[in-house]
Amino acid sequence: MKMYRFFLPLMLLLLLLTSCRTLTPGPHEPTVGGDCQSGIEYQGRAYSGRAVWQLLGINVQSRQQAIRDVKEVVEIYLHESANLCDLYRRGALTGGDYADRRAALAERFAKLVELNKTHPVAQVAAPEAPFYKESLAGLNPVRPVRPVSLRLEVSSRGRVLHSGDELPTGSTFRLWLDLPQTTYLYVLLLDSEGDWLRLYPARLTGTDNPVEGAVTIPTDPDAAFEVCGTPGEERLLIFAQSEPSRAIENLLAEVETSPSRKRAAYSAFVRGVRIKQGLSSGAPGASQVTSKFGQAALEFVIRHVPPPGR
């Protein structure tokens, strides 16, 4: 009887301690109730199987290359989600590690869903498919990427311009860019007549790639680009990447060997910069963007108008 009286308070104490630990998880413990979800997390819900494809609105039986590329990346997400869950259940991951890695996975997947909403994969045409595939590589959950950021300033005779500002025929402008990290930089100028010019890297403006720090285009302080030809919209497309862009470099090489492809490349570059803007943080028309996914892009518009009096 004495033994029973001795052990009863001890058992109650152990029960209370166990209950307190269960009801009050540590600050880094995931709220998974002793288990975890093996699906891909998006907006508080775990998706797996057919539900993933319904979320993305794609037909997995399609033979379109862009859809096949998305399917391949999504299958990696599914595998990684299941693998994290398995590691957590087996005790190979602490609660904090599990929560952190699952949150990082969910962040990348949310960006993939967002990219598919703004640029539905089923509508990706062949010319811009390389840009889409390159963007998917930045969202691959098992591929390490280095963040990049970009700041652009366009000026005309000392006046700083904003995207959408007007410049009359005969005006000149210069570019200044700030790249805090080592970055592969590509700059294109698309005119209102459907022609385009590579501004960087180029023989007259600099060929170093990657670059870091301040970049001035043109490099000669006394030189500038002149607004000429037919009035309309002039577009500056700026790509900043942690790795070389095969999509851009291959397209530039194709045009050099086949000049007749230059007009077709125009629309591919426009679509390409907008796809890569989907991986960037920054409002449309912003002069500064960042990307956690190794690919940032800007589109800056100059409205070319006739000279005064015409």
N, C-alpha and C positions, 0 to 999 in steps of 0.2 A: 504493500500500500504506500509506504514511504517512497519507493522508487517511482510509482505512478505520479505521486504529488510532485516529485522532483522534475520529471520529464515533461509534465503538462505545460508549465510556464515556458520551458525552453522551446517546446514545439510551437506554442502560440507566438513566441518571439520570432522564430524562424519564419513562420507563416506571414507575420506582419512585414518582416524585412523583405521577403520575396514579393509580397503584394505591392509594397511601396516601390520596389524596383520596376515592377511591371507597369504600374500606373504612372510612374514618373521617369520616362526615358531621359537619357543624357542629352545634352544640347545638340550632339552630332548624330544621334541615332535616327535612322530612317523610320518613318511612321508606316511600317509594313505589317504590323501586328504579328510578328514572328514569322512571316512569310514574305513573298515578293511576287511581283507581276513579271512574267517572262515576255510580255508583248512590248511594243514600242510605245512609249508614253507621249501623249500629245494632249494638251489642255486638260490635264487631270484624268485622262482615260487611257487605258492600255489597248493598243490595236495589234491584232495578229491575223494571219491568214487572209481571208477574203476582205475583211474589214479594212485592211491597209490599202488595198487596191481601190476599194470604194471611196475611201477618204481622198485618195489622189485622183480618182475619176479616170483611171486608165484600164484598158483591156490588156491583160497580161498575155493574151494569145497573139497580139499584134506583132508583126515582124518589122515594124518601123524601128530603125536603129536607135533613135532617141529614147523610145519606150523601153527597148531592151537594155539600154544603158541605165535608165532609172531602176528597172527591175533588178539589175545586178547590185546596185547600191542599196536598195531597200532590203534585199536578202542579207546583205552584210549587217544592216541595222538589226534585223530579226535575230540573226545569229549572235550578235553582240549582246542584245537584250537578254536572250536566253542564257548566254554564258555568264553574264553578271549575276543573274538570279541564281544560277547553279553555284557559283563561287561563294555567294553570300550564304546560301543554305548549308554549304559544306564547311562554313567557318573560315574560308580562305580570304574573305574580305571582312573588315570591320564594318559596323553600321555606317560610320562616317565615310569610309572609302566608297562603300556601295552607293550611298546617297550622292556623293560628289560625282562619281563616274556616271551614274544614271542621269543626273541633271545635265552634265555635259553632252551626253548622248541625246537627250531630249531637246537641248538647245539646237544642235545641228539638224535634227530631224524637223523641228519647227521651221527652220530656215528652208529646208527642202520643200516642205508643204507650201510655204509662202512663195518660193520661186515658181512652183508649179501653178499657183493661183495667178500670178502675174504673167507667166509665160507657160501656158498649158503645154505639156510635153507632146500631146497629140497634134499640136499646131506647129511644132518646130520643123521648119523646112530644111532641106539638105544643106543650103549655103551656110546657115547659122548653127547647124548641128555640132561642128567642132567647138564652138564657143559654149554651147550647152554642156557638152561632155566635159570640157575643161572645168566648168563651174561645178559640175557634179563631183569632180575629183577633190575640190576644196571642201565638199560636204561628206566625203567618205569618212565614216566614223573610226576607221583604224589607220587612217593616214595622217601623220602629224603635219600641221600647217603652222606657218609663222604669220602673225598679224601684220598688216600693212596699213599705212595711212598716207594721205595726200592732201596738200593744200595748194590751191591755184589762185593766182592773181593775174588778171588780164588788164593791161593799161593802154591808154591811147594818149600820147603826148602828156604824160604825167597824170592823167585822170583815170582812176580805177573804175573799171566797168563791172557791171553785174550781168548775169546771163539774161538775155532778152533785150539789152540796151541797143539803141540804134547807132550806126556809124554811117555817114554819107560816103559816097564814092570818093576815092582819093585819100581817105583817112588811113592812118597806120596804127598798128597795135603790136605789143610785145607780150610775152608770157614769162611769168616767174613761178616756179614750183618749189615747194618745200617737201622733202621726203625724209622723215626722221629715221627710217630704217633703210637698210640696204635693199634696193627695190629695182626690179626690171620695169623700165618706163617705155611706154609707146604713146606717141602723140600724133594725131592725124588732123588735117584741116579739110573739111568737105565743103565745097562751094555750092552756090545756088544753081549752078548749071549741071550738076551731077558729076563733076570731076573732083578729084581729091589729091592731096599732097601729103607725103610723110614728112612731119616736122622733127620727129625724134624716134629712134636714132637716125641720123642722116649726116652726110659729109659736111654740110655747111653749118649744122647746129650742134654737132657732137655725136660721137659714136660709142662712147663708154656705156656699157650696160652689163651688170647693174650699176646703179648710181646711188648716192646718199647725200643728203644735205640740200643746198640750194642749187637749182638748175635754171638758167636763164636762156630763153629761146627768142631770138637768135643770141648767140654768144657775144657777138660784136655789139658793144653798147651803142654804136651809131647806126645800127641796122634795125629794120622793122619790117613787118608784113603789111603790104598795101591792100586795101579793100578796092577791088576793081571788077570789071565785067558786069554781068546782069544783076540788078538788085534782087534781093531775096534773103534767105536765111543761110548764113555761114555757120558751120558747126565745128567746134573743136571737140574731138574725142580723146580722152586721156585714160589710159589703162595703167594701173600700178599693181605689180604682182610680186609675190615672194619667190616665184620661180619663172623661168622663161615661158612665154606664151607660144605654144606650138601652133595654136589656132591662128594667131596673128602672123607669126613668122612664115607659116606655110602659105597663107593667103598672099602676103607680100611677095613671096618668092614666085608664086603662080603668076601674079600680075607682071612681074619683071620678065618672065619668059613668054608670057602671052598677054600683051597689052590690051587685046580685045576683051579680056575679062575684067578690065578696070571698072566698068560701069556696074557689072554684077557684084563686084566686091564692095561697091558703095553701100548697097542695102545690107549686105552681110555685116559690115562694120557697124552700121547704125543699130541693127538688131543685136549684134554682139555686145556693144557697150551697154545696152539696156538690160540684157541678160545679166551681165556682170554687176550692174548697179543693184541687182537683186541680192547680191552678197554684201553690199556696202551699207553702212549706216550714215544717212545724210538725206535731207529733204531734196526733192527735185530742184535743180538750179543752184544747189548749195556749192560753195567754193571749197569746202573741206569735207572729206569723207574718210571713214575708217572701215576696216574689215577684219573680223576675227578669223576669216576663212582664206586669207592669203591672196584675195583678189578684190581690188577696189577700182571703181571707174567713175568718171565724170563726163557729162555732156554739157558743153557751154555754147550757147547760141548768141550770135551777133546778128542783129537785123540790119542788113545792108540796104540802105535807102538811097535814092537819087540825091545828087548834090543840091544844096539850097538854090531855089529859083528855077528848078526844072520840074 
